[in-house]
Amino acid sequence: MKYGIKSFLGLFLIILSAAMIISEEQDVEGSQDHPLLSRMKNYYISEYEEFAYDSHEFYDAQDNEYVIEGRKWVISYTLKEGFNPPGQVKVRENFINALQKIGGTILFDRGLYVKLAKDNKETWIEVWASDDGSDYTLTIVERTIMEQEVVADPEAMANDIKNTGRVAIYGIYFDFDSYVIKPESEPTLKAITELLKRNSSLKVYVVGHTDMVGKLEYNMELSAKRAEAVVKALVNTHGISANRLKSKGVGPLCPVSTNKTEEGRKLNRRVELVEM
């Protein structure tokens, strides 16, 4: 009889232990996968945080830092018992392939950082994986792309130049880490063209500005290339005489707001027309 009780207790403990393992390997309460990214096979969500508004640091291959603010998720996954870890490289390659298929731009492929523009939103993603790949964490920040609220007005620009010798332009757009002007910049380029045609004697420096994120030398070069791209567009597409325009880049050296907030950085990223 005692032997039977011991056997029963032993079986009960085995069942209880198995049940506890199964319970531990279930997704934490209230968690879910991010809509853009399904989990790898045989993993469960071990930790989950979601913030209505927060920030996170992302990096590119040149070690430039980008502090992105918006809706944020931190989702950690752990491999279930009984499965062989795939290794860090395989986890990273899995997400590189998945994100590239939906249009993601790989900023840095080690300690993976990715940017994805989709559905009028920028989604920034960091993928961290342990050495053996048994654990990985997705940090995701979703930033809504701001729509242009104010159309550039040639008369208002002329008044600013008359009163202060300069005017800040916020309607010229570039992709991340690019000096190619985006199509939605066209209304602002037309307004600048109208300004210059109405004021035929006006000559201006076209000055590129960036925020303080990233290395100074890189931002100086990027701001100069963006200013040059604006000059080329005004000359080649809009017919403005090249001798009325000179491009310069000053990077982050002339801020108009703090670089500690996204709103401040947004104001610092601009093109200015400065009267010669």
Backbone torsions as a table, in degrees:
resi	resn	phi	psi	omega
1	MET	NA	-45.2	178.4
2	LYS	-60.9	-37.4	179.5
3	TYR	-63.9	-39.3	179.3
4	GLY	-65.5	-40.5	179.2
5	ILE	-64.8	-42.7	179.4
6	LYS	-62.6	-41.8	179.1
7	SER	-62.6	-41.2	-180.0
8	PHE	-64.4	-43.6	-179.7
9	LEU	-64.9	-40.3	178.7
10	GLY	-62.8	-43.7	178.4
11	LEU	-64.4	-39.3	179.5
12	PHE	-62.9	-42.2	-179.8
13	LEU	-66.1	-37.8	178.5
14	ILE	-63.9	-45.3	179.7
15	ILE	-63.5	-42.5	179.8
16	LEU	-63.2	-42.6	179.7
17	SER	-63.9	-41.9	178.3
18	ALA	-64.0	-40.6	179.8
19	ALA	-64.4	-38.1	178.9
20	MET	-66.0	-39.1	178.7
21	ILE	-64.0	-44.7	178.9
22	ILE	-61.0	-42.0	179.9
23	SER	-63.2	-42.5	-179.4
24	GLU	-66.3	-25.0	-176.5
25	GLU	-94.3	13.2	174.5
26	GLN	-91.8	154.3	176.7
27	ASP	-56.5	140.3	177.7
28	VAL	-62.4	150.5	-175.0
29	GLU	-59.6	134.8	177.4
30	GLY	83.2	2.6	-177.1
31	SER	-93.5	161.2	175.1
32	GLN	-162.3	158.4	175.2
33	ASP	-67.9	151.1	173.0
34	HIS	-69.0	142.6	-176.9
35	PRO	-55.6	-28.2	-177.5
36	LEU	-82.8	-22.3	-169.2
37	LEU	-133.4	115.5	173.4
38	SER	-80.3	158.4	-178.4
39	ARG	-80.9	161.2	172.7
40	MET	-72.6	153.6	-176.2
41	LYS	-63.4	138.7	175.2
42	ASN	75.0	21.2	174.6
43	TYR	-112.0	153.3	173.0
44	TYR	-127.5	159.5	-179.8
45	ILE	-80.8	114.5	-178.4
46	SER	-95.6	-24.6	176.0
47	GLU	-145.4	146.5	-176.7
48	TYR	-150.9	127.9	173.6
49	GLU	-136.4	141.5	177.5
50	GLU	-137.0	133.0	-176.9
51	PHE	-124.8	134.8	178.1
52	ALA	-64.8	-33.3	178.2
53	TYR	-155.6	122.7	179.4
54	ASP	-159.6	-176.6	-178.9
55	SER	-133.4	164.6	176.9
56	HIS	-156.7	151.7	-179.5
57	GLU	-94.8	131.1	175.6
58	PHE	-122.0	156.4	-174.8
59	TYR	-134.8	154.2	173.6
60	ASP	-111.5	-176.2	-174.8
61	ALA	-65.9	-21.3	177.5
62	GLN	-90.5	8.3	-179.9
63	ASP	66.9	24.0	171.1
64	ASN	-74.7	138.7	-178.6
65	GLU	-100.5	137.8	177.9
66	TYR	-127.7	114.1	178.2
67	VAL	-91.5	110.9	-174.8
68	ILE	-107.4	133.7	-178.0
69	GLU	-116.3	145.9	178.6
70	GLY	155.9	-161.4	176.7
71	ARG	-68.6	134.1	-170.0
72	LYS	-130.9	139.7	173.6
73	TRP	-124.4	140.9	168.7
74	VAL	-126.8	110.4	-173.8
75	ILE	-123.4	118.2	-179.8
76	SER	-106.4	136.4	-178.8
77	TYR	-119.0	145.4	178.0
78	THR	-130.1	140.1	-179.7
79	LEU	-70.8	137.7	178.9
80	LYS	-69.3	156.4	178.6
81	GLU	-61.7	144.1	174.5
82	GLY	91.6	-0.8	179.9
83	PHE	-114.9	142.5	-178.8
84	ASN	-76.6	131.5	177.4
85	PRO	-60.4	138.3	-176.5
86	PRO	-81.6	-14.7	-176.7
87	GLY	94.4	151.3	-175.7
88	GLN	-61.4	-42.4	-176.8
89	VAL	-62.4	-42.2	-178.9
90	LYS	-65.5	-38.7	177.1
91	VAL	-61.9	-46.4	-178.6
92	ARG	-63.2	-45.2	-180.0
93	GLU	-63.7	-35.3	178.2
94	ASN	-58.3	-44.7	-177.4
95	PHE	-79.3	-30.7	174.0
96	ILE	-59.9	-48.7	179.8
97	ASN	-62.1	-44.7	-177.7
98	ALA	-64.1	-42.3	-176.2
99	LEU	-76.0	-34.7	176.8
100	GLN	-65.7	-33.6	179.4
101	LYS	-64.1	-26.9	-179.8
102	ILE	-105.6	17.2	172.7
103	GLY	95.3	12.7	-179.2
104	GLY	-71.2	146.3	175.9
105	THR	-104.1	122.0	-179.6
106	ILE	-79.6	112.8	179.4
107	LEU	-81.2	-38.1	-178.4
108	PHE	-157.4	126.0	-171.9
109	ASP	-95.7	6.8	173.0
110	ARG	-119.2	124.6	-167.8
111	GLY	66.4	45.4	-161.2
112	LEU	-33.3	123.8	173.9
113	TYR	-124.2	131.1	-174.1
114	VAL	-137.5	144.8	173.4
115	LYS	-121.4	136.5	-179.1
116	LEU	-133.6	123.6	174.3
117	ALA	-102.0	118.1	-174.4
118	LYS	-159.2	137.1	175.9
119	ASP	54.8	44.8	178.7
120	ASN	61.1	27.8	177.8
121	LYS	-136.6	149.0	169.0
122	GLU	-101.1	125.9	175.7
123	THR	-115.5	121.3	180.0
124	TRP	-106.3	135.2	-171.1
125	ILE	-134.5	131.6	168.8
126	GLU	-114.3	132.8	176.0
127	VAL	-114.8	117.2	174.3
128	TRP	-110.3	137.2	177.4
129	ALA	-135.2	143.2	175.4
130	SER	-67.6	167.3	-175.1
131	ASP	-57.1	-41.8	-178.1
132	ASP	-92.3	-2.5	177.8
133	GLY	78.7	10.0	-179.8
134	SER	-75.3	-18.4	175.9
135	ASP	-134.2	142.0	171.4
136	TYR	-147.8	155.0	-177.3
137	THR	-131.6	134.0	173.8
138	LEU	-104.9	123.6	171.2
139	THR	-111.3	119.2	-170.7
140	ILE	-127.4	128.7	175.1
141	VAL	-122.5	126.5	-178.0
142	GLU	-107.9	114.5	-178.1
143	ARG	-113.2	125.0	177.7
144	THR	-72.4	130.7	177.7
145	ILE	-73.9	120.4	-177.4
146	MET	-67.4	131.7	173.6
147	GLU	-81.5	146.9	-179.8
148	GLN	-66.1	123.0	-175.4
149	GLU	-94.2	-29.2	-176.2
150	VAL	-124.1	123.4	177.1
151	VAL	-81.2	134.2	-178.3
152	ALA	-59.2	135.2	-176.5
153	ASP	-114.3	116.1	-178.4
154	PRO	-55.4	-38.7	-178.7
155	GLU	-67.1	-42.3	178.6
156	ALA	-65.4	-39.4	177.8
157	MET	-62.8	-41.6	179.3
158	ALA	-62.5	-39.4	178.9
159	ASN	-64.6	-42.2	178.7
160	ASP	-62.5	-44.0	179.9
161	ILE	-65.0	-40.0	178.6
162	LYS	-62.8	-41.9	-174.5
163	ASN	-84.6	-33.8	-173.7
164	THR	-124.7	-9.1	-178.8
165	GLY	82.5	4.2	-177.0
166	ARG	-156.9	161.3	172.7
167	VAL	-146.9	135.2	177.4
168	ALA	-87.1	134.0	-179.1
169	ILE	-114.6	125.7	-177.9
170	TYR	-114.4	3.7	-175.5
171	GLY	-102.5	20.1	176.1
172	ILE	-109.7	123.2	-169.5
173	TYR	-116.9	144.2	176.8
174	PHE	-132.5	149.8	171.0
175	ASP	-69.2	163.8	176.9
176	PHE	-54.3	132.2	174.7
177	ASP	57.4	35.7	-176.2
178	SER	-138.6	152.7	173.0
179	TYR	-117.3	21.4	173.9
180	VAL	-88.8	122.4	-177.0
181	ILE	-70.5	133.0	-178.8
182	LYS	-81.1	150.9	-177.0
183	PRO	-56.4	-32.2	-178.1
184	GLU	-69.9	-2.5	175.9
185	SER	-81.0	-11.6	-172.0
186	GLU	-56.0	-43.5	178.6
187	PRO	-58.0	-37.3	179.8
188	THR	-72.2	-39.8	176.6
189	LEU	-61.8	-38.8	177.6
190	LYS	-66.0	-36.7	178.5
191	ALA	-66.9	-40.3	176.7
192	ILE	-64.2	-41.7	177.0
193	THR	-58.6	-44.6	179.4
194	GLU	-63.1	-41.3	176.6
195	LEU	-56.6	-47.8	-176.8
196	LEU	-71.1	-31.9	177.9
197	LYS	-73.1	-35.8	178.4
198	ARG	-71.0	-29.2	-178.1
199	ASN	-118.3	80.3	-168.2
200	SER	-66.7	-19.0	-179.9
201	SER	-94.5	-4.6	-176.4
202	LEU	-75.0	128.0	172.0
203	LYS	-120.2	140.9	-174.3
204	VAL	-137.3	150.0	163.2
205	TYR	-83.7	133.8	172.2
206	VAL	-99.8	111.3	-169.4
207	VAL	-113.0	123.3	178.0
208	GLY	-88.8	138.9	179.3
209	HIS	-129.3	145.1	174.5
210	THR	-124.5	175.2	170.6
211	ASP	-85.5	-171.6	-173.9
212	MET	-91.4	-1.8	-176.9
213	VAL	-72.0	130.9	180.0
214	GLY	97.2	-178.6	-177.2
215	LYS	-79.0	144.7	-176.6
216	LEU	-58.5	-48.7	-176.2
217	GLU	-60.5	-40.9	-179.8
218	TYR	-65.0	-44.4	-180.0
219	ASN	-66.3	-36.1	177.2
220	MET	-61.3	-46.2	-179.5
221	GLU	-66.1	-43.4	-179.2
222	LEU	-63.2	-42.9	-179.6
223	SER	-64.4	-36.4	178.5
224	ALA	-67.2	-42.0	179.9
225	LYS	-67.0	-36.5	178.4
226	ARG	-68.2	-41.0	176.8
227	ALA	-63.1	-41.3	178.1
228	GLU	-62.7	-38.4	179.0
229	ALA	-64.2	-36.8	177.5
230	VAL	-65.6	-44.3	178.3
231	VAL	-60.0	-46.0	180.0
232	LYS	-60.9	-39.4	179.2
233	ALA	-65.5	-42.6	-179.6
234	LEU	-66.8	-35.7	-179.0
235	VAL	-79.6	-52.5	-171.4
236	ASN	-78.6	-33.3	-176.1
237	THR	-100.3	-34.5	-172.0
238	HIS	-110.7	0.9	169.7
239	GLY	76.8	20.6	177.0
240	ILE	-82.2	137.6	-179.7
241	SER	-63.0	133.8	-176.5
242	ALA	-63.7	-26.6	-178.2
243	ASN	-75.5	-1.4	177.2
244	ARG	-97.9	-2.4	-173.1
245	LEU	-133.4	138.5	171.3
246	LYS	-136.9	134.1	-178.4
247	SER	-97.4	142.3	176.6
248	LYS	-143.5	154.4	175.6
249	GLY	-130.1	129.6	-179.5
250	VAL	-118.2	8.6	177.0
251	GLY	55.3	-129.0	-177.6
252	PRO	-97.3	13.4	-168.4
253	LEU	-79.4	-10.2	179.7
254	CYS	-129.0	65.3	-178.0
255	PRO	-70.3	152.2	173.9
256	VAL	-110.5	-2.1	179.9
257	SER	-154.7	176.9	178.7
258	THR	-69.1	147.8	174.1
259	ASN	-96.3	10.6	-177.1
260	LYS	-89.8	-10.3	178.4
261	THR	-128.2	157.0	179.3
262	GLU	-65.3	-38.3	178.7
263	GLU	-62.8	-39.8	177.5
264	GLY	-66.3	-43.7	178.8
265	ARG	-63.2	-35.8	178.6
266	LYS	-61.8	-39.1	178.2
267	LEU	-68.7	-31.4	-179.2
268	ASN	-75.5	-24.7	177.8
269	ARG	-83.5	104.0	-172.2
270	ARG	-160.4	170.9	167.6
271	VAL	-117.1	138.0	177.0
272	GLU	-118.1	144.5	169.6
273	LEU	-102.4	122.4	-177.3
274	VAL	-119.6	125.5	-177.9
275	GLU	-64.8	133.4	177.5
276	MET	-73.1	NA	NA
